Amino acid sequence: MCIRYVKDEIMGIHYSYKNTRSAKAMEKQAKREKKLAERRAKKQAKSGVERKDETQNTIPLDTVITLDHLTNPDKK
């Protein structure tokens, strides 16, 4: 921060880059973390839907897998 004097009068306070550097860095980091959290939430929501579909197409554990199950998956 620089204070400029002209004939014993204060002109005003002029901020330099170094004074605001830490604040800008913190804002950038917060913005990055926010975007990352949104991406993670979106990815989890998307993968959660896929998992539900996978559970519907599975064969129960107590049944024996036969050649008929492998060749005709649509047949129940």
LOFIPA-26082 format. One record per residue: x, y, z negated of N, C-alpha, C, CB in turn; residue number from 1; residue in three letters. Coordinates in steps of 0.001 Angstrom, whole numbers. Each point is the difference from the previous one (the first is absolute). Glycine has a CB too. Example, Ala and Ser with C-alpha at 12.3 -4.5 7.8 and 13.67 -1.06 7.14 Angstrom:
! residues 2
+---------+---------+---------+---------+---------+---------+---------+---------+---------+---------+---------+---------+-----+---------+
|    n.xx |    n.yy |    n.zz |   ca.xx |   ca.yy |   ca.zz |    c.xx |    c.yy |    c.zz |   cb.xx |   cb.yy |   cb.zz | num | residuo |
+---------+---------+---------+---------+---------+---------+---------+---------+---------+---------+---------+---------+-----+---------+
|   13190 |   -5690 |   -7800 |    -890 |    1190 |       0 |     900 |    1200 |       0 |   -1892 |   -1173 |   -1246 |   1 |     Ala |
|    1542 |    2223 |    1966 |     820 |    1190 |     -60 |    -770 |    1090 |    -730 |    1184 |    -628 |    2145 |   2 |     Ser |
+---------+---------+---------+---------+---------+---------+---------+---------+---------+---------+---------+---------+-----+---------+
***
This chain:
! residues 76
+---------+---------+---------+---------+---------+---------+---------+---------+---------+---------+---------+---------+-----+---------+
|    n.xx |    n.yy |    n.zz |   ca.xx |   ca.yy |   ca.zz |    c.xx |    c.yy |    c.zz |   cb.xx |   cb.yy |   cb.zz | num | residuo |
+---------+---------+---------+---------+---------+---------+---------+---------+---------+---------+---------+---------+-----+---------+
|     853 |   -1168 |       0 |    -853 |    1168 |       0 |     893 |    1222 |       0 |   -1860 |   -1219 |   -1215 |   1 |     Met |
|    1583 |    2119 |    2072 |     789 |    1216 |     121 |    -887 |    1200 |    -286 |    1528 |   -1089 |    1688 |   2 |     Cys |
|   -1000 |    1988 |   -2459 |    -705 |    1257 |    -238 |     792 |    1086 |     716 |    -945 |    -776 |   -2264 |   3 |     Ile |
|     300 |    1476 |    3120 |     689 |    1029 |     787 |    -241 |    1383 |    -622 |    -245 |   -1406 |    2104 |   4 |     Arg |
|    1329 |    2117 |   -2230 |     -61 |    1347 |    -560 |     341 |    1022 |    1081 |     621 |    -882 |   -2287 |   5 |     Tyr |
|   -1384 |    1928 |    2364 |     299 |    1115 |     887 |     -91 |    1263 |    -841 |    -889 |   -1212 |    2079 |   6 |     Val |
|    2041 |    1795 |   -2347 |      84 |    1230 |    -803 |    -749 |    -155 |   -1318 |     185 |    1351 |    2104 |   7 |     Lys |
|     124 |   -2436 |   -2830 |    -558 |    -275 |   -1327 |   -1502 |    -274 |      11 |    1782 |    1431 |    -922 |   8 |     Asp |
|   -2330 |   -1738 |    2061 |   -1408 |    -395 |      73 |     -54 |   -1464 |     422 |    -751 |    2375 |     579 |   9 |     Glu |
|    -144 |   -3115 |   -1166 |    -129 |   -1410 |     328 |    -894 |    -126 |    1223 |     324 |    -687 |   -2423 |  10 |     Ile |
|     224 |      83 |    3468 |    -754 |    -171 |    1240 |    -975 |   -1180 |    -101 |    1936 |     971 |    1280 |  11 |     Met |
|   -1522 |   -2007 |   -1935 |    -868 |   -1159 |    -111 |     820 |   -1264 |    -161 |   -1729 |    1154 |    1380 |  12 |     Gly |
|    1054 |   -2231 |   -1627 |     665 |   -1285 |    -182 |     -84 |    -770 |    1302 |    -550 |     -38 |   -2471 |  13 |     Ile |
|    1688 |    -439 |    2950 |      56 |    -762 |    1237 |     498 |   -1400 |    -321 |     415 |    2094 |    1372 |  14 |     His |
|   -1225 |   -3080 |   -1085 |     366 |   -1378 |    -297 |     819 |    -571 |    1151 |   -2077 |    -290 |   -1406 |  15 |     Tyr |
|    3047 |    -493 |    1059 |     806 |    -647 |    1025 |    -431 |   -1459 |     130 |    1945 |    1562 |    -466 |  16 |     Ser |
|   -1377 |   -2259 |    1421 |    -336 |   -1400 |     256 |     321 |    -875 |   -1200 |     425 |     366 |    2426 |  17 |     Tyr |
|     683 |     -93 |   -3084 |     430 |    -844 |   -1123 |    -986 |      36 |   -1171 |    2363 |     402 |     690 |  18 |     Lys |
|   -3043 |     695 |    -851 |    -935 |     109 |   -1114 |   -1236 |    -869 |     187 |     822 |    2304 |    -368 |  19 |     Asn |
|   -1259 |   -2488 |    1604 |   -1225 |    -754 |     252 |     277 |   -1420 |     464 |   -1117 |    2130 |     564 |  20 |     Thr |
|    2395 |   -2517 |    -458 |     354 |   -1312 |     539 |    -559 |   -1144 |    -845 |    2067 |    1015 |     946 |  21 |     Arg |
|   -1952 |    -936 |   -2256 |    -474 |   -1100 |    -852 |   -1526 |    -133 |      44 |    1988 |     349 |   -1493 |  22 |     Ser |
|   -2675 |     762 |    1532 |   -1468 |     -46 |      60 |    -465 |    -623 |    1316 |    -130 |    2045 |   -1472 |  23 |     Ala |
|     793 |   -1671 |    2568 |    -364 |    -567 |    1292 |     297 |   -1492 |      46 |     443 |    2211 |    1078 |  24 |     Lys |
|     670 |   -2627 |   -1685 |     352 |   -1419 |     -25 |   -1030 |    -802 |    -778 |    2417 |     605 |     168 |  25 |     Ala |
|   -2880 |     -69 |   -1281 |   -1023 |    -696 |    -790 |   -1313 |     -92 |     766 |    1089 |     807 |   -2107 |  26 |     Met |
|   -1459 |     238 |    2826 |   -1227 |     -33 |     802 |      98 |   -1050 |    1105 |    -379 |    2435 |    -493 |  27 |     Glu |
|    1541 |   -2507 |    1156 |     191 |    -991 |    1047 |     -81 |   -1413 |    -552 |    1415 |    1626 |    1242 |  28 |     Lys |
|    -805 |   -1851 |   -2400 |     -28 |   -1332 |    -599 |   -1426 |    -384 |    -383 |    2344 |     328 |    -850 |  29 |     Gln |
|   -3096 |     604 |     285 |   -1389 |    -281 |    -362 |    -821 |    -320 |    1243 |     205 |    1513 |   -1996 |  30 |     Ala |
|      48 |    -792 |    3080 |    -722 |    -241 |    1246 |     332 |   -1385 |     550 |       6 |    2468 |     491 |  31 |     Lys |
|    1294 |   -2845 |    -537 |     409 |   -1324 |     471 |    -642 |   -1107 |    -828 |    2163 |     975 |     783 |  32 |     Arg |
|   -2169 |    -813 |   -2108 |    -597 |   -1012 |    -875 |   -1495 |    -118 |     233 |    1767 |     449 |   -1696 |  33 |     Glu |
|   -2433 |     668 |    1957 |   -1436 |     -26 |     267 |    -295 |    -773 |    1280 |    -260 |    2201 |   -1179 |  34 |     Lys |
|    1041 |   -1935 |    2236 |    -189 |    -713 |    1259 |     272 |   -1486 |    -164 |     632 |    2067 |    1245 |  35 |     Lys |
|     410 |   -2401 |   -1998 |     341 |   -1398 |    -219 |   -1112 |    -715 |    -766 |    2440 |     602 |       7 |  36 |     Leu |
|   -3008 |      54 |   -1011 |   -1094 |    -589 |    -757 |   -1225 |    -215 |     892 |     864 |    1107 |   -2089 |  37 |     Ala |
|   -1140 |    -154 |    2981 |   -1136 |    -155 |     915 |     223 |   -1168 |     954 |    -452 |    2461 |    -157 |  38 |     Glu |
|    1685 |   -2592 |     659 |     301 |   -1115 |     899 |    -146 |   -1333 |    -712 |    1556 |    1468 |    1279 |  39 |     Arg |
|   -1070 |   -1536 |   -2509 |    -120 |   -1252 |    -766 |   -1454 |    -363 |    -251 |    2193 |     481 |   -1083 |  40 |     Arg |
|   -3002 |     518 |     720 |   -1417 |    -251 |    -245 |    -702 |    -469 |    1268 |      24 |    1728 |   -1809 |  41 |     Ala |
|     319 |   -1094 |    2929 |    -607 |    -381 |    1272 |     399 |   -1421 |     377 |      11 |    2402 |     731 |  42 |     Lys |
|    1261 |   -2729 |    -943 |     500 |   -1331 |     331 |    -643 |   -1063 |    -896 |    2174 |    1018 |     761 |  43 |     Lys |
|   -2344 |    -718 |   -2049 |    -644 |    -948 |    -908 |   -1455 |    -205 |     374 |    1561 |     688 |   -1818 |  44 |     Gln |
|   -2238 |     380 |    2166 |   -1408 |    -127 |     396 |    -130 |    -837 |    1266 |    -501 |    2226 |   -1049 |  45 |     Ala |
|    1405 |   -2014 |    1963 |     -32 |    -747 |    1251 |     319 |   -1472 |    -229 |     664 |    2072 |    1230 |  46 |     Lys |
|     323 |   -2373 |   -2043 |     370 |   -1387 |    -258 |   -1057 |    -704 |    -851 |    2420 |     641 |     158 |  47 |     Ser |
|   -3133 |      93 |    -997 |   -1060 |    -588 |    -803 |   -1133 |    -518 |     855 |     609 |    1523 |   -1842 |  48 |     Gly |
|    -940 |    -823 |    2914 |   -1054 |    -422 |     920 |     422 |   -1285 |     713 |    -736 |    2404 |     315 |  49 |     Val |
|    1981 |   -2475 |      93 |     482 |   -1185 |     703 |     -22 |   -1225 |    -912 |    1438 |    1461 |    1444 |  50 |     Glu |
|   -1124 |   -1289 |   -2685 |       7 |   -1124 |    -942 |   -1401 |    -576 |    -186 |    1969 |    1018 |   -1169 |  51 |     Arg |
|   -2969 |    -172 |    1187 |   -1370 |    -491 |    -138 |    -363 |    -886 |    1188 |    -630 |    2065 |   -1305 |  52 |     Lys |
|    1052 |   -1674 |    2499 |    -285 |    -794 |    1189 |     709 |   -1348 |     -57 |    -294 |    2108 |    1314 |  53 |     Asp |
|    1502 |   -2144 |   -1829 |     762 |   -1237 |     -77 |    -655 |   -1005 |    -949 |    2082 |    1297 |     499 |  54 |     Glu |
|   -2671 |    -824 |   -1569 |    -607 |    -913 |    -962 |   -1243 |    -677 |     574 |     885 |    1425 |   -1852 |  55 |     Thr |
|   -1574 |    -776 |    2771 |   -1197 |    -586 |     591 |     348 |   -1124 |     968 |   -1161 |    2195 |    -252 |  56 |     Gln |
|    2325 |   -2161 |     873 |     364 |    -976 |    1016 |     845 |   -1151 |    -540 |    -107 |    1834 |    1647 |  57 |     Asn |
|     249 |   -1940 |   -2925 |     836 |   -1063 |    -558 |    -813 |   -1257 |    -266 |    1484 |    1727 |   -1024 |  58 |     Thr |
|    -778 |   -2817 |     979 |    -618 |   -1295 |    -313 |     124 |    -218 |   -1502 |     553 |    -963 |    2309 |  59 |     Ile |
|   -1590 |     486 |   -2966 |      87 |    -249 |   -1437 |    1118 |    -988 |    -327 |   -2452 |     460 |    -199 |  60 |     Pro |
|    3022 |    -325 |    -969 |    1136 |    -831 |    -388 |    -366 |   -1468 |    -208 |     979 |    2010 |   -1049 |  61 |     Leu |
|   -2209 |   -2295 |     698 |    -376 |   -1397 |    -285 |    -305 |    -810 |    1267 |    -909 |     783 |   -2185 |  62 |     Asp |
|     851 |    -156 |    3360 |    -267 |    -745 |    1235 |    1313 |    -422 |     664 |   -2158 |    1276 |     313 |  63 |     Thr |
|    2103 |   -2403 |     380 |    1161 |    -515 |     703 |      17 |     578 |    1411 |     -26 |   -2130 |   -1378 |  64 |     Val |
|    1202 |    2622 |    1798 |     128 |     559 |    1346 |     198 |   -1149 |     978 |     987 |    2170 |    -892 |  65 |     Ile |
|   -1871 |   -2230 |    1870 |      78 |   -1059 |    1003 |     319 |     607 |    1352 |   -1635 |   -1411 |   -1290 |  66 |     Thr |
|    1829 |     558 |    2261 |     269 |     457 |    1356 |   -1180 |     789 |     552 |    1494 |   -1974 |     358 |  67 |     Leu |
|   -2684 |    1636 |    -781 |   -1198 |     696 |     454 |      31 |    1463 |    -471 |   -1307 |   -2180 |     -51 |  68 |     Asp |
|    1783 |    2446 |   -1173 |     106 |    1363 |    -494 |     990 |     815 |     833 |    -568 |    -819 |   -2300 |  69 |     His |
|    1648 |     183 |    2710 |    1029 |     700 |     749 |    -397 |     278 |    1441 |    1663 |   -1067 |   -1466 |  70 |     Leu |
|   -2360 |     123 |    2102 |    -355 |     169 |    1407 |   -1278 |     809 |     198 |    1124 |   -2158 |     451 |  71 |     Thr |
|   -2082 |    2030 |   -1357 |   -1271 |     744 |      98 |    -203 |     849 |   -1247 |    -998 |   -1821 |    1437 |  72 |     Asn |
|    1645 |    2965 |   -1541 |    -125 |     810 |   -1219 |   -1379 |     611 |    -159 |    2413 |     486 |     158 |  73 |     Pro |
|   -3170 |    -305 |     915 |   -1329 |     598 |     -92 |   -1034 |    -958 |    -559 |     591 |    1439 |    1911 |  74 |     Asp |
|    -343 |   -2712 |   -1771 |    -932 |   -1015 |    -491 |     112 |     -83 |   -1515 |     169 |   -1304 |    2167 |  75 |     Lys |
|   -1310 |    1213 |   -2828 |      12 |     -57 |   -1479 |    -380 |   -1362 |    -512 |    -564 |    2397 |     -74 |  76 |     Lys |
+---------+---------+---------+---------+---------+---------+---------+---------+---------+---------+---------+---------+-----+---------+
***
